[in-house]
Amino acid sequence: KWLKRIKRTDDVVELMDRQAESRPWKFYKPNFINKKKIKKGVAFKKRYPKTLAKAERIYGVDPNVIVAILGVETDYGTYALSHRAMDALYTLAFHYPRRAEYFKNELTALMIYAYRNKLDPFNLKSSYAGAVGMPQFMPSNIMKFGREFSGDGRINIFKSGADSIGSIANYLSKHGWERGEPLAVKVYTKGTRWEKYLDQGFRPKFNVAQMKRDGIKPSMWVNPKRKAALVSLEGEKGREYWLVFNNFYAVTRYNPSVKYALAVTILAKHIEIKSR
């Protein structure tokens, strides 16, 4: 009966092929690192102090990073998602051959979630890619990583800030987050030997002490025994170079984009500073 109500939505295919991630960092960054976004993040953090503390206690995840992810994803749950999740996922499952099997599985997961929770799936809104709720989980991730933090016995990432906080913390924990460890630090370069670390991915695998000997100069102290990767982005004043660590990599498991993870990292730091 549900499948009979689904409608093809052609604009999702077009949007999939011209995603925001293709924009240079200097244009991507202002959308997420601005005074309004930071102020709303501080306010959101103040609304959920006990829930964020609980998430940090159980999963070890920095509360500022959890809040920043919600800020980047849906502007702390205030962004109006414009697609019916069923329509978006159906369109991508049957009219986007490149990733058809993936989206068929996500369409199935959405229907199972709605059935188990006695919801009409056509009332559930999503991004053009079918990501749902405040933290923008793909439907299969609700069942894998969703957590009930509100006390009502149901996982509701669509309206519950508490459940969204717990679910994000659990997701990052399950993807390798390490309690108390850093995400990234901006660096400066000298000579040419450092260039061999570029284009080696963003999974940390190089020793910081050796990278420093090869001309990579962190802007603040970094444990020389730590593993890191070097990433480069096009900033407003030219190329920017960053050492990124394991927790940064954990954030890229949420969204596989260096720009996304760096936006979360910087926004989290601003929220931390402003909420002191």
Steps between C-alpha positions, in 0.01 A plus 500: 500500500784740580675432171185596311513847658863572407578767243809546288682825583738583218677792668671268749701342218611841379595603854698180554714589199584854617551470873627785719810299584644588158540866599846621612555535875505880482138496377387201707630630834287820538179298486588329827752723678315824568374697801138387464589131485734531798242689709231241427746225590572655839124531563440136401779386729345690792165325440647151538778513763403177676442307177834611353674412826337156492615444141854602591499276807379194309670545165786743569400732217564874532159672549610791281561263208154345541341847498711607201387198298138591568582857396657398171239237421168674574580829674425336837178344376351824363575444131185409308572185299322524168460142375278214605748231601303227327496686168870594514614149585268338244630731226863425583432128540337459160613797291863552607681186377842595636394431861169321453564208736612729781185709479273195471639386833441845650142509370443160661651623828274807504188289454606260776570791737161658425316167540666417833427845640145523359584803285377609161828508303357766267505745792877455534706766323854455372782658306514437126725201580248347742677594825246550777454667836694763690834316465432401137545126540439274206206276604711188551715690749201572723473129570876450529599804704184673621472541877209590726611785727172681567344244734186428297613157382510588128788609277379822339774687316238703315384713792706401802819697563588254777471193278697680227780578745521142624487359148781722368717417802443128452572524126834676554593262781431199281716655226810540710464821700759522780412684821693823556700487176527791251354526151725728295760777518601751236862475384757692302757348269869549428710356219370224275538172690154545659334467159524120511226498765244664271234298317545206737139500620373627833546187710781574750805285430808724524697580814472867597865519610617386156260736324644790702853401399386509139386861523144490638463755780181475712346828617470355852656219700428149377607177665797391284405133546156552350405372154367753251419566137558820302210658309493807280210733414456814295454782753429869459870584513633202307562139593439394858668196652369304797621205702198281569476228764290195584196691626495705180499172310207382716303808389576418135330166562186705564552689174798404278612856431803686634310829463208365701721368780702823514182709515383287794842532667516879473133556591542278807798705616306827460205356694734381776663842533175699489327279757768530768 
